[in-house]
Amino acid sequence: MAGTLAIGLGTAVMLRGLGRFARTAVTLTLIASWAMPNVAATLVWQWLFQPGYGVVNWCLTRLGWFGDLTQHDWTAHSLTAFAMVWLLVVWQSVPFVALTLYAGLTQIPRAYYEAASLDGAGAWRSFRVITVPFLRPVLGLVTVLSVIWDFNVFNQLWILTQGGPGGSTTTLGVWSFTKAFSSSSFGQGAAIAVFSVAVLAVLTAVHVRGLVRAGEEW
């Protein structure tokens, strides 16, 4: 979630500073990546990191910074497996967040930035004092949605790692599935699923309550 919000916000700020042609090209690229089914995207990702003939392994080997990675199996180590899944989930989530935040940025009057510039405020101070407060309701919304989406990530994990190695990429969804269908412990699998829904409901309620309060203040 943190990676999605950080990269999405950076992309939204970049979109605002681009010209019309470049902004249209980036927007179409974001929409295309967002529209790609997650199973198809995961299979492509699996091919990119495939040992032996994966494009990522080939590129890193050609760079020579990390030695010969041609036969490196990214899913065999906890850290690299988690990083591979993290990159995939963030890549799939950033387009919606970036476009939503960009829509929020377009609603901020330019006069505020001009006034801040006349007062001697730099880019970082303008971002912290003007951009973030105006975007707070939108940031809250995409945070809630990101929490829900990340809790529901299953296809990517199951296709790439199946929760391994050693359970290092096992989420509540994967755990529930393996308990119910791999171990035939349907009661435990259902209990884990219900617990996941309860946790998600609490987190969502906290965020929604904050959004309501922020709306009342505005």
PAFI-753631 format. One line per field, with one value per residue: x, y, z of N, C-alpha, C in turn; chain; residue in one letter. Coordinates in nm, 2 decimals. Example, Ala and Ser with C-alpha at 12.3 -4.5 7.8 and 13.67 -1.06 7.14 Angstrom:
PAFI-753631
n.x: 1.32,1.28
n.y: -0.57,-0.22
n.z: 0.78,0.71
ca.x: 1.23,1.37
ca.y: -0.45,-0.11
ca.z: 0.78,0.71
c.x: 1.32,1.29
c.y: -0.33,0.00
c.z: 0.78,0.79
ch: A,A
aa: a,s
end
This chain:
PAFI-753631
n.x: 0.08,0.19,0.39,0.24,0.09,0.29,0.44,0.22,0.13,0.36,0.36,0.13,0.18,0.39,0.24,0.09,0.28,0.36,0.35,0.07,0.07,0.26,0.14,-0.10,0.00,0.13,-0.10,-0.26,-0.09,-0.09,-0.36,-0.38,-0.21,-0.35,-0.59,-0.52,-0.58,-0.54,-0.44,-0.33,-0.14,0.02,0.12,0.28,0.46,0.58,0.71,0.89,1.07,1.17,1.39,1.68,1.57,1.45,1.37,1.44,1.64,1.83,1.89,1.99,2.22,2.36,2.42,2.61,2.64,2.57,2.68,2.65,2.33,2.17,2.05,1.92,1.68,1.41,1.20,1.30,1.41,1.33,1.33,1.37,1.15,0.94,0.99,0.95,0.67,0.58,0.65,0.49,0.23,0.22,0.27,0.04,-0.15,-0.08,-0.17,-0.46,-0.45,-0.27,-0.41,-0.64,-0.55,-0.43,-0.66,-0.76,-0.56,-0.59,-0.80,-0.71,-0.66,-0.44,-0.37,-0.30,-0.05,0.09,0.08,0.21,0.47,0.54,0.57,0.80,0.81,0.94,0.94,0.90,0.79,0.56,0.43,0.39,0.24,0.02,-0.05,-0.08,-0.27,-0.50,-0.54,-0.59,-0.86,-0.89,-0.66,-0.72,-0.93,-0.82,-0.64,-0.80,-0.92,-0.68,-0.60,-0.81,-0.78,-0.52,-0.56,-0.71,-0.54,-0.46,-0.44,-0.20,-0.01,-0.05,0.00,0.27,0.43,0.28,0.26,0.51,0.87,0.88,0.66,0.69,0.56,0.30,-0.03,-0.33,-0.54,-0.42,-0.34,-0.59,-0.70,-0.52,-0.55,-0.82,-0.85,-0.61,-0.54,-0.78,-0.91,-1.17,-1.32,-1.12,-1.02,-1.25,-1.28,-1.05,-1.10,-1.33,-1.22,-1.04,-1.21,-1.33,-1.11,-1.05,-1.29,-1.28,-1.04,-1.12,-1.35,-1.22,-1.08,-1.28,-1.43,-1.24,-1.23,-1.50,-1.49,-1.30,-1.43,-1.64,-1.49,-1.40
n.y: -0.12,0.12,0.16,0.17,0.41,0.60,0.59,0.63,0.89,1.03,0.99,1.11,1.38,1.42,1.39,1.62,1.81,1.76,1.81,1.83,1.63,1.44,1.39,1.27,1.03,0.90,0.87,0.69,0.47,0.40,0.34,0.12,-0.07,-0.10,-0.21,-0.46,-0.80,-0.96,-1.22,-1.27,-1.07,-1.16,-1.40,-1.30,-1.16,-1.37,-1.50,-1.30,-1.30,-1.55,-1.83,-1.89,-1.81,-1.57,-1.23,-1.03,-1.15,-1.18,-0.92,-0.81,-0.97,-0.89,-0.63,-0.67,-0.61,-0.77,-1.01,-1.33,-1.39,-1.56,-1.81,-1.76,-1.82,-1.64,-1.70,-1.87,-1.76,-1.59,-1.30,-1.21,-1.33,-1.20,-0.94,-0.96,-1.02,-0.79,-0.59,-0.65,-0.63,-0.36,-0.24,-0.31,-0.17,0.10,0.26,0.32,0.47,0.68,0.81,0.88,1.05,1.25,1.36,1.48,1.67,1.84,1.99,2.18,2.52,2.71,2.96,2.94,2.82,3.01,3.22,3.12,3.09,3.35,3.43,3.31,3.03,2.71,2.42,2.19,2.28,2.40,2.18,2.04,2.21,2.30,2.11,1.85,1.90,1.96,1.73,1.55,1.42,1.27,1.11,0.97,0.82,0.66,0.52,0.36,0.20,0.08,-0.08,-0.26,-0.39,-0.49,-0.67,-0.86,-0.97,-1.25,-1.42,-1.34,-1.41,-1.68,-1.79,-1.71,-1.78,-1.95,-1.90,-1.95,-1.90,-2.13,-2.03,-1.75,-1.56,-1.59,-1.49,-1.40,-1.47,-1.67,-1.85,-1.93,-2.05,-2.27,-2.41,-2.48,-2.62,-2.76,-2.89,-2.99,-2.88,-2.75,-2.61,-2.46,-2.31,-2.16,-2.01,-1.86,-1.70,-1.56,-1.42,-1.26,-1.09,-0.96,-0.81,-0.65,-0.51,-0.36,-0.20,-0.06,0.08,0.25,0.42,0.53,0.66,0.86,1.00,1.10,1.28,1.45,1.55,1.69,1.89,2.03
n.z: 0.00,0.09,-0.10,-0.34,-0.30,-0.27,-0.52,-0.69,-0.62,-0.68,-0.96,-1.03,-0.97,-1.16,-1.39,-1.39,-1.45,-1.71,-2.07,-2.30,-2.50,-2.40,-2.15,-2.23,-2.36,-2.14,-1.97,-2.13,-2.13,-1.86,-1.83,-2.00,-1.87,-1.63,-1.72,-1.79,-1.73,-1.41,-1.39,-1.64,-1.64,-1.43,-1.53,-1.74,-1.59,-1.45,-1.66,-1.72,-1.50,-1.52,-1.45,-1.65,-1.91,-1.87,-1.91,-1.73,-1.57,-1.78,-1.85,-1.61,-1.59,-1.82,-1.74,-1.55,-1.28,-1.07,-1.11,-1.27,-1.33,-1.47,-1.42,-1.19,-0.95,-0.86,-0.69,-0.50,-0.28,0.02,0.04,-0.23,-0.35,-0.22,-0.30,-0.58,-0.59,-0.47,-0.64,-0.86,-0.76,-0.69,-0.94,-1.07,-0.92,-0.92,-1.15,-1.12,-0.87,-0.94,-1.15,-1.02,-0.81,-0.97,-1.09,-0.86,-0.82,-1.03,-0.95,-0.77,-0.73,-0.94,-0.84,-0.57,-0.57,-0.71,-0.53,-0.32,-0.43,-0.47,-0.21,-0.15,-0.12,-0.17,-0.40,-0.25,-0.01,-0.10,-0.19,0.05,0.20,0.05,-0.16,-0.03,0.19,0.04,-0.11,0.08,0.14,-0.10,-0.09,0.14,0.05,-0.16,-0.01,0.15,-0.05,-0.15,0.07,0.08,-0.17,-0.15,0.06,-0.08,-0.26,-0.43,-0.67,-0.79,-0.59,-0.57,-0.82,-0.86,-0.63,-0.46,-0.19,-0.08,-0.05,0.22,0.34,0.34,0.18,0.24,0.27,0.45,0.28,0.11,0.31,0.41,0.18,0.14,0.38,0.36,0.11,0.04,0.27,0.35,0.57,0.62,0.81,0.95,0.74,0.67,0.91,0.91,0.68,0.77,0.98,0.84,0.70,0.91,1.02,0.80,0.78,1.02,0.98,0.75,0.85,1.03,0.86,0.70,0.89,0.95,0.71,0.70,0.91,0.82,0.60,0.73,0.86,0.64
ca.x: 0.00,0.28,0.46,0.14,0.06,0.41,0.46,0.11,0.14,0.47,0.32,0.02,0.25,0.46,0.14,0.05,0.39,0.39,0.27,-0.05,0.10,0.33,0.05,-0.19,0.07,0.14,-0.23,-0.30,-0.01,-0.14,-0.49,-0.35,-0.16,-0.45,-0.69,-0.47,-0.63,-0.42,-0.38,-0.24,-0.02,0.11,0.19,0.38,0.56,0.64,0.80,1.00,1.16,1.19,1.53,1.72,1.54,1.38,1.42,1.50,1.77,1.92,1.93,2.08,2.35,2.43,2.48,2.73,2.66,2.54,2.73,2.57,2.20,2.09,1.98,1.87,1.53,1.36,1.10,1.36,1.45,1.21,1.34,1.35,1.01,0.85,1.01,0.89,0.53,0.55,0.66,0.38,0.10,0.23,0.26,-0.10,-0.23,-0.04,-0.25,-0.58,-0.41,-0.21,-0.51,-0.74,-0.48,-0.41,-0.79,-0.77,-0.46,-0.64,-0.90,-0.64,-0.64,-0.31,-0.34,-0.24,0.09,0.15,0.09,0.32,0.59,0.57,0.61,0.93,0.80,0.99,0.85,0.87,0.70,0.43,0.37,0.35,0.14,-0.09,-0.10,-0.12,-0.40,-0.61,-0.55,-0.62,-0.97,-0.87,-0.56,-0.79,-1.01,-0.73,-0.58,-0.90,-0.93,-0.56,-0.61,-0.91,-0.72,-0.41,-0.61,-0.77,-0.45,-0.45,-0.40,-0.06,0.07,-0.06,0.07,0.41,0.50,0.20,0.28,0.64,0.93,0.87,0.55,0.73,0.47,0.16,-0.12,-0.44,-0.61,-0.35,-0.35,-0.73,-0.72,-0.44,-0.62,-0.95,-0.85,-0.50,-0.54,-0.92,-0.96,-1.26,-1.36,-1.02,-1.02,-1.36,-1.25,-0.95,-1.16,-1.41,-1.13,-0.99,-1.32,-1.34,-1.00,-1.07,-1.40,-1.23,-0.95,-1.20,-1.43,-1.14,-1.04,-1.40,-1.46,-1.15,-1.28,-1.62,-1.45,-1.23,-1.53,-1.71,-1.40,-1.39
ca.y: 0.00,0.24,0.17,0.22,0.55,0.69,0.59,0.69,1.03,1.09,0.99,1.22,1.51,1.42,1.41,1.76,1.89,1.72,1.87,1.76,1.50,1.34,1.35,1.17,0.91,0.84,0.83,0.57,0.36,0.37,0.27,-0.01,-0.16,-0.12,-0.29,-0.60,-0.90,-0.99,-1.35,-1.26,-0.99,-1.24,-1.50,-1.23,-1.13,-1.50,-1.52,-1.20,-1.34,-1.70,-1.87,-1.95,-1.73,-1.45,-1.10,-0.96,-1.22,-1.15,-0.77,-0.79,-1.04,-0.81,-0.52,-0.72,-0.55,-0.87,-1.14,-1.41,-1.43,-1.63,-1.93,-1.73,-1.84,-1.54,-1.75,-1.96,-1.69,-1.51,-1.16,-1.18,-1.37,-1.10,-0.82,-0.98,-1.00,-0.65,-0.51,-0.69,-0.58,-0.22,-0.21,-0.32,-0.08,0.24,0.34,0.38,0.57,0.79,0.89,0.94,1.17,1.35,1.43,1.57,1.78,1.94,2.08,2.28,2.64,2.75,3.08,2.91,2.79,3.14,3.30,3.05,3.12,3.49,3.43,3.25,2.89,2.62,2.32,2.09,2.35,2.42,2.04,2.00,2.31,2.32,1.99,1.74,1.93,1.96,1.59,1.46,1.34,1.17,1.02,0.88,0.72,0.56,0.44,0.26,0.10,0.00,-0.18,-0.37,-0.46,-0.57,-0.79,-0.95,-1.03,-1.40,-1.48,-1.31,-1.49,-1.83,-1.83,-1.69,-1.84,-2.04,-1.87,-1.99,-2.02,-2.14,-1.95,-1.61,-1.48,-1.64,-1.40,-1.46,-1.53,-1.79,-1.94,-1.98,-2.14,-2.39,-2.48,-2.54,-2.71,-2.84,-2.97,-3.03,-2.83,-2.65,-2.52,-2.36,-2.22,-2.06,-1.93,-1.76,-1.61,-1.47,-1.33,-1.16,-1.00,-0.87,-0.72,-0.56,-0.42,-0.26,-0.10,0.03,0.17,0.36,0.51,0.60,0.76,0.97,1.07,1.17,1.39,1.55,1.62,1.78,2.00,2.12
ca.z: 0.00,0.09,-0.23,-0.43,-0.27,-0.30,-0.66,-0.75,-0.60,-0.77,-1.10,-1.05,-0.98,-1.29,-1.50,-1.39,-1.51,-1.85,-2.18,-2.34,-2.57,-2.31,-2.05,-2.30,-2.38,-2.01,-1.93,-2.20,-2.08,-1.73,-1.85,-2.06,-1.77,-1.53,-1.78,-1.81,-1.63,-1.32,-1.42,-1.76,-1.60,-1.35,-1.62,-1.81,-1.48,-1.42,-1.77,-1.71,-1.40,-1.53,-1.46,-1.78,-2.03,-1.83,-1.96,-1.61,-1.55,-1.89,-1.84,-1.50,-1.62,-1.91,-1.67,-1.48,-1.14,-0.97,-1.16,-1.36,-1.28,-1.58,-1.37,-1.06,-0.92,-0.77,-0.59,-0.41,-0.16,0.08,0.01,-0.37,-0.38,-0.17,-0.38,-0.71,-0.58,-0.43,-0.76,-0.95,-0.70,-0.70,-1.08,-1.11,-0.85,-0.93,-1.25,-1.06,-0.77,-1.00,-1.22,-0.92,-0.75,-1.08,-1.10,-0.75,-0.84,-1.13,-0.88,-0.69,-0.81,-0.96,-0.77,-0.45,-0.60,-0.75,-0.41,-0.24,-0.50,-0.44,-0.07,-0.14,-0.09,-0.27,-0.45,-0.14,0.09,-0.17,-0.19,0.19,0.26,-0.04,-0.23,0.06,0.25,-0.06,-0.15,0.20,0.12,-0.20,-0.04,0.23,-0.03,-0.23,0.10,0.19,-0.16,-0.15,0.18,0.04,-0.28,-0.10,0.13,-0.17,-0.35,-0.43,-0.79,-0.81,-0.50,-0.59,-0.95,-0.86,-0.52,-0.38,-0.05,-0.04,0.01,0.36,0.39,0.36,0.11,0.27,0.33,0.51,0.17,0.07,0.42,0.41,0.07,0.16,0.49,0.32,-0.01,0.04,0.40,0.37,0.69,0.57,0.92,0.98,0.63,0.68,1.02,0.87,0.59,0.85,1.05,0.74,0.67,1.03,1.02,0.69,0.82,1.12,0.91,0.66,0.93,1.08,0.75,0.66,0.99,0.93,0.59,0.73,1.00,0.74,0.52,0.81,0.89,0.52
c.x: 0.09,0.35,0.36,0.11,0.17,0.44,0.35,0.10,0.25,0.43,0.22,0.09,0.33,0.36,0.10,0.15,0.42,0.30,0.15,-0.02,0.16,0.23,-0.05,-0.12,0.09,0.01,-0.28,-0.22,-0.06,-0.27,-0.47,-0.30,-0.26,-0.56,-0.65,-0.52,-0.51,-0.36,-0.29,-0.12,0.08,0.18,0.30,0.50,0.64,0.75,0.92,1.11,1.20,1.34,1.56,1.70,1.46,1.45,1.50,1.64,1.88,1.98,2.02,2.22,2.43,2.49,2.60,2.75,2.64,2.60,2.64,2.44,2.11,2.00,1.92,1.72,1.49,1.27,1.17,1.41,1.34,1.21,1.31,1.21,0.92,0.86,0.94,0.74,0.49,0.55,0.54,0.25,0.10,0.21,0.11,-0.19,-0.20,-0.13,-0.37,-0.55,-0.36,-0.32,-0.61,-0.67,-0.46,-0.55,-0.80,-0.67,-0.52,-0.75,-0.84,-0.61,-0.49,-0.27,-0.27,-0.09,0.16,0.18,0.21,0.46,0.63,0.61,0.74,0.93,0.86,0.89,0.81,0.77,0.56,0.35,0.31,0.24,0.01,-0.14,-0.15,-0.25,-0.52,-0.64,-0.59,-0.74,-0.95,-0.76,-0.62,-0.87,-0.93,-0.66,-0.68,-0.91,-0.80,-0.56,-0.70,-0.84,-0.61,-0.45,-0.66,-0.67,-0.43,-0.39,-0.25,0.03,0.07,0.01,0.22,0.48,0.42,0.23,0.43,0.74,0.92,0.76,0.58,0.63,0.32,0.08,-0.24,-0.53,-0.55,-0.36,-0.49,-0.75,-0.64,-0.50,-0.74,-0.94,-0.73,-0.49,-0.68,-0.97,-1.05,-1.31,-1.25,-1.01,-1.13,-1.34,-1.15,-1.01,-1.25,-1.33,-1.07,-1.09,-1.34,-1.23,-1.01,-1.18,-1.36,-1.14,-1.03,-1.29,-1.35,-1.11,-1.17,-1.44,-1.37,-1.19,-1.40,-1.58,-1.38,-1.33,-1.61,-1.62,-1.40,-1.53
c.y: 0.13,0.27,0.22,0.36,0.64,0.70,0.66,0.84,1.10,1.09,1.09,1.36,1.53,1.45,1.56,1.85,1.86,1.81,1.78,1.63,1.40,1.29,1.24,1.03,0.83,0.79,0.70,0.45,0.31,0.29,0.13,-0.11,-0.19,-0.22,-0.43,-0.69,-0.94,-1.12,-1.34,-1.18,-1.07,-1.34,-1.43,-1.20,-1.26,-1.53,-1.42,-1.24,-1.49,-1.73,-1.93,-1.86,-1.61,-1.33,-1.03,-1.02,-1.18,-1.01,-0.75,-0.86,-0.95,-0.69,-0.55,-0.67,-0.66,-1.01,-1.21,-1.46,-1.50,-1.74,-1.89,-1.75,-1.74,-1.59,-1.85,-1.90,-1.60,-1.37,-1.13,-1.22,-1.26,-0.97,-0.84,-0.97,-0.86,-0.57,-0.53,-0.62,-0.42,-0.17,-0.21,-0.22,0.07,0.32,0.40,0.49,0.69,0.88,0.95,1.07,1.28,1.43,1.52,1.69,1.88,2.03,2.18,2.40,2.67,2.88,3.05,2.89,2.92,3.22,3.25,3.08,3.26,3.51,3.36,3.10,2.81,2.51,2.22,2.16,2.37,2.28,2.01,2.09,2.32,2.18,1.88,1.78,1.92,1.81,1.50,1.37,1.23,1.07,0.92,0.77,0.62,0.47,0.32,0.15,0.02,-0.11,-0.29,-0.45,-0.55,-0.69,-0.90,-1.01,-1.18,-1.46,-1.46,-1.40,-1.64,-1.87,-1.82,-1.78,-1.95,-2.02,-1.89,-1.88,-2.02,-2.06,-1.80,-1.52,-1.53,-1.53,-1.47,-1.53,-1.67,-1.89,-2.01,-2.08,-2.28,-2.47,-2.56,-2.65,-2.80,-2.94,-3.03,-2.99,-2.71,-2.55,-2.42,-2.26,-2.11,-1.96,-1.82,-1.65,-1.51,-1.37,-1.22,-1.05,-0.90,-0.77,-0.61,-0.46,-0.32,-0.16,-0.01,0.13,0.28,0.46,0.59,0.70,0.88,1.06,1.15,1.29,1.50,1.63,1.72,1.91,2.09,2.19
c.z: 0.00,-0.04,-0.34,-0.42,-0.31,-0.45,-0.73,-0.74,-0.68,-0.91,-1.13,-1.06,-1.11,-1.40,-1.51,-1.46,-1.65,-1.95,-2.22,-2.41,-2.48,-2.20,-2.11,-2.31,-2.24,-1.96,-2.00,-2.16,-1.95,-1.74,-1.90,-1.95,-1.66,-1.59,-1.80,-1.70,-1.54,-1.34,-1.54,-1.72,-1.52,-1.43,-1.69,-1.71,-1.45,-1.53,-1.76,-1.61,-1.41,-1.53,-1.60,-1.89,-1.99,-1.87,-1.85,-1.58,-1.65,-1.88,-1.73,-1.52,-1.72,-1.85,-1.60,-1.33,-1.04,-1.01,-1.26,-1.29,-1.37,-1.52,-1.23,-1.05,-0.82,-0.66,-0.49,-0.28,-0.11,0.03,-0.14,-0.41,-0.34,-0.26,-0.52,-0.70,-0.55,-0.56,-0.85,-0.89,-0.72,-0.84,-1.12,-1.04,-0.87,-1.03,-1.19,-0.96,-0.84,-1.08,-1.13,-0.86,-0.85,-1.09,-0.98,-0.76,-0.93,-1.07,-0.79,-0.77,-0.82,-0.88,-0.64,-0.46,-0.63,-0.62,-0.32,-0.30,-0.47,-0.30,-0.04,-0.11,-0.20,-0.31,-0.34,-0.04,0.03,-0.17,-0.05,0.24,0.18,-0.10,-0.13,0.13,0.16,-0.10,-0.04,0.18,0.02,-0.16,0.06,0.16,-0.10,-0.13,0.13,0.08,-0.17,-0.05,0.14,-0.07,-0.23,-0.02,0.04,-0.27,-0.33,-0.55,-0.81,-0.72,-0.53,-0.72,-0.93,-0.75,-0.44,-0.23,0.00,-0.08,0.16,0.42,0.40,0.28,0.13,0.33,0.39,0.40,0.13,0.18,0.43,0.30,0.09,0.27,0.44,0.21,-0.02,0.16,0.43,0.51,0.66,0.69,0.95,0.86,0.63,0.80,0.98,0.77,0.67,0.92,0.96,0.71,0.79,1.04,0.92,0.72,0.92,1.06,0.82,0.74,0.99,0.98,0.71,0.76,0.98,0.81,0.62,0.82,0.92,0.65,0.60,0.84,0.77,0.50
ch: A,A,A,A,A,A,A,A,A,A,A,A,A,A,A,A,A,A,A,A,A,A,A,A,A,A,A,A,A,A,A,A,A,A,A,A,A,A,A,A,A,A,A,A,A,A,A,A,A,A,A,A,A,A,A,A,A,A,A,A,A,A,A,A,A,A,A,A,A,A,A,A,A,A,A,A,A,A,A,A,A,A,A,A,A,A,A,A,A,A,A,A,A,A,A,A,A,A,A,A,A,A,A,A,A,A,A,A,A,A,A,A,A,A,A,A,A,A,A,A,A,A,A,A,A,A,A,A,A,A,A,A,A,A,A,A,A,A,A,A,A,A,A,A,A,A,A,A,A,A,A,A,A,A,A,A,A,A,A,A,A,A,A,A,A,A,A,A,A,A,A,A,A,A,A,A,A,A,A,A,A,A,A,A,A,A,A,A,A,A,A,A,A,A,A,A,A,A,A,A,A,A,A,A,A,A,A,A,A,A,A,A,A,A,A,A,A,A
aa: m,a,g,t,l,a,i,g,l,g,t,a,v,m,l,r,g,l,g,r,f,a,r,t,a,v,t,l,t,l,i,a,s,w,a,m,p,n,v,a,a,t,l,v,w,q,w,l,f,q,p,g,y,g,v,v,n,w,c,l,t,r,l,g,w,f,g,d,l,t,q,h,d,w,t,a,h,s,l,t,a,f,a,m,v,w,l,l,v,v,w,q,s,v,p,f,v,a,l,t,l,y,a,g,l,t,q,i,p,r,a,y,y,e,a,a,s,l,d,g,a,g,a,w,r,s,f,r,v,i,t,v,p,f,l,r,p,v,l,g,l,v,t,v,l,s,v,i,w,d,f,n,v,f,n,q,l,w,i,l,t,q,g,g,p,g,g,s,t,t,t,l,g,v,w,s,f,t,k,a,f,s,s,s,s,f,g,q,g,a,a,i,a,v,f,s,v,a,v,l,a,v,l,t,a,v,h,v,r,g,l,v,r,a,g,e,e,w
end
